[in-house]
Amino acid sequence: QVQLVESGGGSVQAGGSLRLSCAASGYTYSSNCMGWFRQAPGKEREGVAGIYTGGGSTYYADSVKGRFTISQDNAKNTVYLDMNSLKPEDTAMYYCAAAKRWYYDCSHFLPELKADDFGDWGQGTRVTVSS
């Protein structure tokens, strides 16, 4: 059974940092675009970062570029999202997901990562940033 499990969310003040982790089990995502999405109350799910596990190329939404960094540890089958200079508008539930189409770099899904292109999802981890 494929499982994606996110962890690392929490409450921080503006300007703070958090590291989110997404651990995969039941399947090795060796050639997938893995994405981090977020969804705030009343808003659509937004793709904020992606990484191609087969080569390490990355993508960032303009809203997080320069503040968030996505990375992977293939040995641990884990994808990370380092979030720095957090803002109150970063408050959301954060999810990791694997693209439905294998062997496609994340650039294949641009100009933005869309939830419909991703199949396996984690349960989410909540991030709250206070001003």
C-alpha positions as CSV (number, residue, x, y, z in Angstrom):
1,Q,0.0,0.0,0.0
2,V,1.4,3.3,-1.1
3,Q,1.6,5.9,1.7
4,L,2.8,9.5,1.9
5,V,3.2,10.8,5.4
6,E,3.9,14.5,6.0
7,S,5.3,15.8,9.2
8,G,7.0,19.0,10.6
9,G,4.1,21.4,10.6
10,G,3.5,23.7,13.5
11,S,2.9,27.3,14.7
12,V,5.6,29.9,14.2
13,Q,5.9,33.7,14.2
14,A,6.4,35.6,11.0
15,G,10.0,35.4,9.9
16,G,10.4,32.0,11.4
17,S,11.3,28.7,9.7
18,L,9.9,25.2,9.5
19,R,11.0,22.0,7.7
20,L,8.3,19.7,6.4
21,S,9.0,16.1,5.6
22,C,7.2,13.7,3.3
23,A,8.1,10.1,3.8
24,A,7.0,7.5,1.2
25,S,6.3,3.9,1.9
26,G,5.1,1.0,-0.2
27,Y,6.6,2.5,-3.3
28,T,9.9,4.1,-4.4
29,Y,9.3,7.3,-6.3
30,S,12.5,7.1,-8.3
31,S,11.3,9.0,-11.4
32,N,8.4,11.1,-10.4
33,C,7.6,14.7,-10.0
34,M,6.9,15.1,-6.3
35,G,5.0,18.2,-5.3
36,W,4.2,20.2,-2.2
37,F,0.8,21.8,-2.2
38,R,-1.0,24.0,0.3
39,Q,-4.6,24.9,0.9
40,A,-5.8,27.7,3.0
41,P,-9.4,27.8,4.2
42,G,-11.7,28.9,1.4
43,K,-9.0,28.8,-1.2
44,E,-8.0,26.3,-3.9
45,R,-5.1,23.9,-3.4
46,E,-2.0,25.6,-4.7
47,G,1.2,23.9,-5.9
48,V,4.1,25.7,-4.2
49,A,7.2,23.5,-5.1
50,G,8.1,20.4,-7.0
51,I,11.1,18.2,-7.5
52,Y,11.9,15.5,-10.0
53,T,13.2,12.5,-8.0
54,G,15.0,11.2,-11.1
55,G,17.2,14.1,-11.5
56,G,16.6,16.7,-8.8
57,S,15.3,19.6,-10.9
58,T,13.1,21.9,-9.0
59,Y,10.1,24.2,-9.4
60,Y,8.8,27.0,-7.2
61,A,5.7,29.1,-7.3
62,D,6.4,32.8,-7.4
63,S,4.8,33.2,-4.0
64,V,7.5,31.1,-2.3
65,K,10.5,31.6,-4.6
66,G,13.6,32.5,-2.6
67,R,12.1,31.5,0.7
68,F,11.2,27.8,0.3
69,T,13.6,25.0,-0.8
70,I,12.5,21.5,-1.8
71,S,15.0,18.7,-1.6
72,Q,15.1,14.9,-1.5
73,D,16.8,12.1,0.2
74,N,16.5,9.1,-2.0
75,A,18.0,6.7,0.6
76,K,15.2,7.6,2.9
77,N,12.5,7.9,0.2
78,T,11.7,11.3,1.6
79,V,11.1,14.8,0.2
80,Y,11.6,17.9,2.3
81,L,10.3,21.5,2.1
82,D,12.4,24.0,4.0
83,M,10.4,27.1,4.6
84,N,12.2,30.3,5.7
85,S,11.0,33.9,6.2
86,L,7.5,32.6,6.8
87,K,4.6,35.1,6.4
88,P,1.1,34.9,7.8
89,E,-0.1,34.3,4.2
90,D,1.8,31.0,4.2
91,T,-0.7,29.7,6.8
92,A,-2.3,26.6,5.3
93,M,-2.5,22.8,5.3
94,Y,0.5,21.5,3.4
95,Y,0.3,18.3,1.4
96,C,2.8,16.3,-0.6
97,A,1.8,14.4,-3.6
98,A,3.2,12.3,-6.4
99,A,2.5,13.0,-10.1
100,K,0.3,10.5,-11.8
101,R,2.6,10.3,-14.8
102,W,5.9,8.7,-14.1
103,Y,9.2,9.7,-15.8
104,Y,8.1,13.3,-16.4
105,D,10.1,16.1,-15.0
106,C,8.0,18.7,-13.1
107,S,8.5,21.2,-15.9
108,H,6.1,18.9,-17.9
109,F,3.3,20.1,-15.6
110,L,4.0,23.8,-15.8
111,P,3.2,26.7,-15.9
112,E,1.9,25.6,-12.5
113,L,1.5,22.4,-10.6
114,K,-2.1,21.4,-10.6
115,A,-3.7,19.0,-8.1
116,D,-5.4,17.1,-10.9
117,D,-2.0,16.0,-12.2
118,F,-1.1,14.3,-8.9
119,G,-2.4,11.0,-7.7
120,D,-1.0,9.8,-4.4
121,W,-1.5,12.3,-1.5
122,G,-0.5,12.5,2.1
123,Q,-2.9,13.5,4.9
124,G,-1.4,16.9,5.3
125,T,0.4,18.9,8.0
126,R,-0.8,22.2,9.3
127,V,1.4,25.3,9.2
128,T,0.3,28.4,11.1
129,V,2.2,31.7,10.9
130,S,1.3,34.5,13.3
131,S,2.1,38.1,12.8
